[in-house]
Amino acid sequence: MKAAQFFSGIFKIPRPVFFMKFFFAVFVFIGVAAFSAGAQRTVPSPNQGEGDGINVGGGWVEFRSEDKMTAAKKVRFELQADNFLSLSPDYKPRIEMVCTNRKYTYADFNPGMPLGPPNRPGIWGQPQIEVMVRVDDTHHYHGWNWLDGRFLSMDKGTARELMGARIFKIQIPGPRGPEIAEFSPAGLDLARVKQDCDLKPKKPSKD
């Protein structure tokens, strides 16, 4: 037997097996390509001058922009709620954390519907709404600054609790009774937030 015939016999693959392996390889390649494309998918920004967002873990999206006058670099992390509130069936509540030049600036809660009037004063007399917040298995009350009837300014401590939470819910007063926005914050790339905001998660207190 010639050497060529010997090796041909060893490496010869039955045609059905060859085609099965070929099609399996094609499907694997298509799946990997689709996964890579999905991972790189961007989210259009609703704000002028802000770049499109990218996913940074779980339901979090990061948007970047630069101030045209000061060149300050801003990063905005946004998390949308899992549900809609009664007065806004087409726009989910959302939380955004904003950092400027790698420092935490503020965090806002946007309920996606008009807020009622303030129901308490802050330390300096600023208008506030009292909210109830659940972080995993704990809950507490906060007075958040009322901003033009559209946003509530979150305190930094609660923003840090949000970063490391699995369950996060905000209850606000509504014209039909209490409204609850439910969030799933797990999965956030904490190293990225530390780099962009110099901010770490905080465990919720049980008092």
N, C-alpha and C positions, 0 to 999 in steps of 0.2 A: 504494500500500500504506500502510495506516495505521501510525503509529508503534508502537502496541500490538502489532500483528501482527508487525512487524519484530523487536522485541525478544523477542517470544514465540518466534519462530523461532530466534533466536540462542541463547536459554537453555533451549530445550526439550531434555530428556534422554530418550533412548529408555528405555522402561520396564524392560527387562532390565538395562540398565546401572545405572539408578537403584536397583533392588532389590539388585544386587550390592554397590554402594557402601554402601547402608543397612545390610545385614547385616554387611559388613566393619567398619563403624563400631561396630556393636553388639558384635561379638566383641572388638574392641580395647578398648572400654569395660569389658567384663566381665573381660578379662585384667588391665587396670590395677587394677581394683577388687580382684581376687583377690590380686594382688601386694601391694597396700597393706595388705590385711587380714593377709597372711602376715607382712609386715615388722613389724606391730604386735602380733603374737601374743605372749602372755606365757607364762612357765613357772612353774607352781605351786611355791612354796617348801616344802621339807620341814620347815622350822624355825618354831616358834612365834614370833610377833612380828616376822617378817621378811616384807617385801613380796614379791610375785611378781617373778620375774626377767624380764629382757629380753635379747635377743641383742645382743652388742656386737662382732660380727664373727667369722666362722668358726664354730667350735663353742663359743665362749665365751658364758657367761651371767652377767649381773650382778644381784646381789641387794642390797637396801638395808634397813637397819634402824636403830633409834635406841634407845639404852639408856634405860630408863624412869627411872632414878635420876640418872644423870650427864648425860643428853642427848647423850652421845657418839654421833656418826654413824658407822656402820660400813658399809663396802662390801665385798662378797664376790664375787670373780670365780671362776667354776667352769668347769673343762674336763673333760669325760668322755673316757675312753679309747675307742679304736676297737674294742677287743676285750674279752672276758671272760677271767678267770683260771680255772684248773681247778676250784678249790673254790667258786667263786661264779658259776654260769652265768646267774644272773638279775640280777646287780648289777655294773655296770661300774666299774672303778677310776676314780678322779677326783683331780684336783688342785684345791685352792682357795687363792687368795691373798686375804688379809684386810687391809684398811686401815681405820684409825680416825682420824677428824678429818683426813683428807687426808694421812696418813702411813702408810707400810708398817708392818704389825704382824707378820705371819708368813705362811708358806706351808706347807701340809700335803699329804702324799700319802696318800690312802685307797685301799688295794689292793682293798677290797671283800670281803676274806676275812680270817680270823684270821691274825695274824702269828706266826711262830715266836718262840722266846726270843731275847733279844739275843745277838749274837755278838762284841761288842767293847765296851770302855769308852770313854767320851768323855774330854775333857781333864780334867773335874772328876769323873770316875768315873760319869757318868750312863750308863744303858743305851742302847746304839746297835745298829743293824743296818747292816752295810756293803752298799751298793748300787752297782751299776754303771749309769751314766747315759750315754746316747748323745744328743748334740745335733748334728743334721745329720751331718757327716762326722767328728766328733770323739767320743771317749768318755773317761770318767774315773771314778774311784771316790770315794765319799763315805761318811762315817759319819753317818747321820741318827738323831736321837734317837728312841727307841722310846717311844711314848705309849700305855700301857695295852693293848698288844698289838693295837691297831686302826689306829693312824696312825703315820706317820713324819714328823718335822718337817724340812722341806727347808731348806737353807741359802739365804740371800738371793741369793748369786751365781748359783746354779743357777736360781732363780726368774727372775732377770733374763735368763739365757740362754734360758729357755723362751719368754719373751715374743716374741723375735725369730726363733725357730726355725721351720723347716719340718717337721723330723722330730725327735721327742722320744720316747725310750724309757727305761723304768726296769726294771732286772732285780733281783729280790729272791730270796732263797732260799725254797724251798717244800718241803713234805714229799715231793713227788715229783720234786724237782730244781728248777733255776732257773725262775722264772716271769717273763715279760716283759709289761709293760703298754705298749701302743703308743698314742701321742697324735699328733694333727695340730693343732698350735697356730697355724698360719698364719691370718691374717685378723683378729687381735685389733686393736681400735681403740686404738692406742698413745697417742694424744692423750688419750683418756678415762682411761687408767690413769695417765698423767702428772698429770692434773688431780685424780684421786681418791686417788692414792697417792704422788705425787711420786717416781715410779719410772720409770726408763728401761731399755730392753733393753740387753743386754751380749753382745758376741761371745764365743763359747766359746774358751777357751785350748787350745792344742794340746800342752801338756806332759803 
